[in-house]
Amino acid sequence: MTVRKNQASLTADEKRRFVAALLELKRRGRYDDFVSTHNGFIVGDTDNGERTGHRSPSFLPWHRRFLLQFERALQSVDTSVALPYWDWSSDRSTRSSLWAPDFLGGTGRSRDGRVTDGPFAADTGNWPISVRIDGRTYLRRALGSGIRELPTRANVESVLSIPTYDMAPWNSASDGFRNHLEGWRGVNLHNRVHVWVGGQMATGVSPNDPVFWLHHAYVDKLWTEWQRRHPGSGYAPAAGTPDVVDLDETMKPWHDTRPADLLDHTAHYTFDTD
């Protein structure tokens, strides 16, 4: 069984294997397929039309399926690799080991955001940005520049206390747990972290930055925590809702998985705190 660990507790060998698997997927050309998929849904998901990956109830199961597919791609390179998660509510510093040269590398240069250290720096030649929104072909970050503070544990607790999963109008104006976690309302959790990292993470091509996967692994973990606190409050909507994915409808682009199939993560992986 795959066990997803807090990145702060990874061993040096676990970090090395994770990075090596990322670089190999990039070399094979498979990594960029994930970037393209995510960007396509960012562009296509709208408040007043069909929406699947974002601004909608299926934000959480869609990303769970997306991460599972990516984790399995990593494991096709190295069966020992699991997606780590980044608990940004406690690991909040730009000096965190997350950003060290032996793991993800640090922030970008002030003049252009270009990451200059670590395995994904442009100078290594191993991480060209091919799926992009402009002509820049290097990984960019601006840690803490677009927004100064990452969410706190108190912010997280306030969202975990919301008893209802989602509600009409089932978009970025909705109240409920999903939208407060996604960040269009309230204290802003998920969206705020994307902006805090900056660079490609603040755009639709955010998976270009490997921290995307650690961020979303933690968002996924928060969904699990919410489920345990509110066992009587399940995924909504159940049926007959235009433009969004109901509980028993399949999700694009896979067409083989329903939100109902992904409510229990333990069929696929556990967390180190389970």
N, C-alpha and C positions, 0 to 999 in steps of 0.2 A: 504493500500500500504506500502510495506517495504521501510524504509528510511535508507540508509547507511550513517553513521555519521563519522566525523573525530574522531579517538580514543581519541584525546586530549580534546574533549568536552563531552565525555561520563560521565554520573553521576556514583556515586559509585554503585548504584543499577544496572545500565546497565552493568557495568563491572562484577559485581557479577553474574548476570544472564548469560552473555556470557560465563564466565569461567565455571559456573555450567553446562551449556549445552555441552560444550566441554568435560568435565569430564564424563558426562553421556554417550555421544556417544562413548567415549573410553571404558567405563565400559561395554557397550552393544556389543562391538566388531565391531561396524560400522565404527569407525574412521579409523582403520587400512586398511579398504577396499580402502579408498581414497588414502592413502599412497601407497598402492600396485599399484593402477591404474596409479598414476603419475609416479612412478618409471618405470613401464613397458613402458610408452611412452618415457621417457627420454632415456632409453636403446634402444628402437626401432627406434626413429626418427634420421635419418642420412641425411647428405647433398646430398648423391648420390643415395638414395633410397626413399621408401615411408616415408613421414613425415607428422605428423598431429598436435601434441601438441607443438612442438618446431621446431626452424630452418625453419619455413614455414609460409606462409600467414595466416594459420588458428591458429597460436599461440594465437591471441587475442580472436576470437570467441570460440575456444576450451576451453580456461581458463574461459571465461564468462559462458559457459555451465557447466563446472566443479564447479565453485563457486556457481552457482545457485543450483546445486544438493546438495552441501554441506550446503548451507544456509537453504534449505528446510529440510534437516536432522536435523539441529539445531532447526528449528521451530517445528519439530515433538516432541521435548523435551519441548520447551518453545516458544509459538507463538509470544512472544514479542521480541524475539532476532532477530537482523539483523547483518550482517557482518559489522564491522567498517573498516575504511581504515586508513592506516598509511602514512601520507604525509612526506616521508623521505627527501623531498627537503627543508622542513622548520623545521621539528622535528628531528634534526640531532645528538643529544647528547646521550651518553651512560647513562646519568642521567635523561633522559626523563621519564615522568610518565608511559610511555609504559612498561618500564623495572622495575617498582616498584613491591614489593612483593605482593601487592594486585591485580596485573594484570598478566603480563606475566613472572615476575621474571627477574633477571638480567643476566649478562654474566657468563661464566663458570670459574672454577678454572684454574689457569695458567698451572698446571701440566697435566690435562687431559680434560679440557673443560667442566667438569661436572657442570651443573646448580644446585646451592645449596639453592636457595630461591624461593619463589613463589609457586603457586599451581601445577606447572609441574616439580618441583624438584624431583629427584629420591627418596629422603628420605620420601616424602609423601606416596609413594607406589601407587599413582593414575595414573602415567604416564609411564608405562614400554614401552620401545622401542622394539616392536616386529618385525616390518618390517625394516630390517637393512642391512647394507653392511659389518658389521663386528660383533664381539662378544659383543660390548658394548651395554648395555641395558638401558642406561640413556640418558636423553636429554643433548646435548652439544651445547655450544655457545662460540664464541671468538670475541666479539664485537670489531670492529675496528682493528683486528689483521691481517687478511688476506689482507685487503686493508684499508687504513687509513681514507679516506673521502667518505661520502655518496654523491650522486649527488646533485648539487645545483639547485636552481630555474632557474639560467641562463642556466644550462645544459638542464633542462626540456624545457625551452622556445626554445632553439636551435633545439630540436627534434620536438616540436609541429609546428615549422615553415616549416617543410619539406612537400611539397605539394602532393607528390605521396605516396599512401598507401604501395605498394610493386612493385617489378619488377623482371624480370629474373636476375639470375637463380633461384629465389624463394627459397633461402636457407640462410645459415649464411654468404654468400658472397654478398647478395643482398644489393642494396642501397634502400632508401625509408624509410618511417616512421616506419613501423613495425619492421624492423631489427635494426634500431637505438634505438627504444624503448626496444626491446628485449635485445640488448646490444652486439651483435657480431661485430658491427661497430660503429665508432664515439665515442661519449662521454660515452657510456655504462651506461644505466639506470638500467633496470631490473636485468641483470646478476650481476652488481656491488653490488647491495643490498644483493643478496644471499651470495656473498663472504664476504661482510662486517659483516654480522651476524655470519657467520662461523658455525662450527659444522655440524649438519645434513642439515642445510639450504644450505650448499655449495655442496650438493650431490643430487642424484636423489630421495632420500627419504626425501626431504625437507619438505613435509607437516607434518613430525613428530614434527616440531616446529610450534606451533600455530601461530607464527608471519607470516608464509607463507600466511595465508588467508588475513591478513591485508595488507601485501605487494601487493598481487595480486589484492585486491580490489582497491588499489590506481592505479596500472597499468591499470586496467579496466576503472577507472575514467579518466585517461589520454587519453585513446582511445576516450572516449566521448568528451573530450575537443577538441581533434584533429578534430573529425567529425564536430563539430560546427564551427571551424575555416575554414574548407575546405569542404563546403557542396557539391561542385561539384566533389569531389574526393572520390570515393567509394572503396569498397573492390575489390581487384584484386588478382588472375586472374578470369576471367568470365567463361571460358569454355575451355575444350580440353587440359588441362595441365597435363602431366604425373607426377605421384608421389606426387602431392599436391592436396589439397581440393579446388575445384573451388566454385564459389559463390553459386551454386544451388546443390552441392553434399552434401550428409550427412556425418557427422563426426563419426568416431569410437571413443569410443566403443559403443555409444548410437544408431547410425543408425536411429535416428528420428529427427535430427536437422541439418539444413544447416547454413552456415555463413549468408545467406540471412535472416534467421529467427531471428538472434541475433543482427542485426545492430541497432535496437532501444531498448535500455535498459529499457525505461520507461514502457514497457508492463509488466515488472517484478518487478522493484524497481526504486527508485529515489535516488539521492544523496542530502545531506543537502545543497548543493550549487545550486541545480537545480532551 
